Amino acid sequence: MSSSSKTFSLIMLVFYAILLYFVFANKNMIAMYMMAIGMFVDALVGFICTFRSKTK
């Protein structure tokens, strides 16, 4: 994960814990949607952090 934010890391941890529940509950379609959303959000945050100016 590219972000060093503790809040974002906690949100993603809870999100993936819910995703894991759906996998074990055999709710595979919602788990696939959540996985795609989680990977997209993670990539988007990494993209923003990479191009954000470090000179503040």
C-alpha positions in Angstrom: 0.0 0.0 0.0 1.5 3.3 -1.1 -0.2 5.5 1.5 1.4 6.0 4.9 -2.0 7.2 6.4 -3.0 5.1 9.4 -6.7 6.0 8.8 -6.6 4.8 5.2 -4.8 1.6 6.3 -7.5 0.9 8.9 -10.3 1.5 6.5 -8.7 -0.8 3.9 -8.2 -3.5 6.7 -11.9 -3.4 7.7 -12.9 -3.4 4.0 -10.8 -6.5 3.3 -12.0 -8.2 6.5 -15.6 -7.8 5.2 -14.4 -9.1 1.8 -13.0 -12.1 3.5 -16.3 -12.7 5.3 -18.1 -12.7 1.9 -15.6 -15.2 0.5 -16.2 -17.6 3.4 -20.0 -17.0 3.2 -19.8 -18.1 -0.4 -21.1 -14.7 -1.7 -18.6 -14.8 -4.6 -20.0 -12.1 -6.8 -20.1 -9.3 -4.2 -16.6 -10.5 -3.1 -15.4 -10.0 -6.7 -16.9 -6.5 -6.9 -15.4 -5.6 -3.5 -12.0 -7.0 -4.6 -12.1 -4.9 -7.8 -13.1 -1.8 -5.9 -10.4 -2.3 -3.3 -7.6 -2.9 -5.8 -8.7 0.2 -7.8 -8.8 2.4 -4.7 -5.4 1.1 -3.6 -3.9 1.9 -7.1 -5.6 5.3 -7.2 -4.1 6.3 -3.8 -0.7 5.0 -4.9 -1.0 7.0 -8.1 -1.9 10.2 -6.2 0.8 9.7 -3.7 3.4 9.2 -6.4 2.7 12.4 -8.2 1.9 14.6 -5.2 4.6 17.2 -4.6 6.9 16.3 -1.7 8.1 19.9 -1.3 5.6 21.6 1.0 
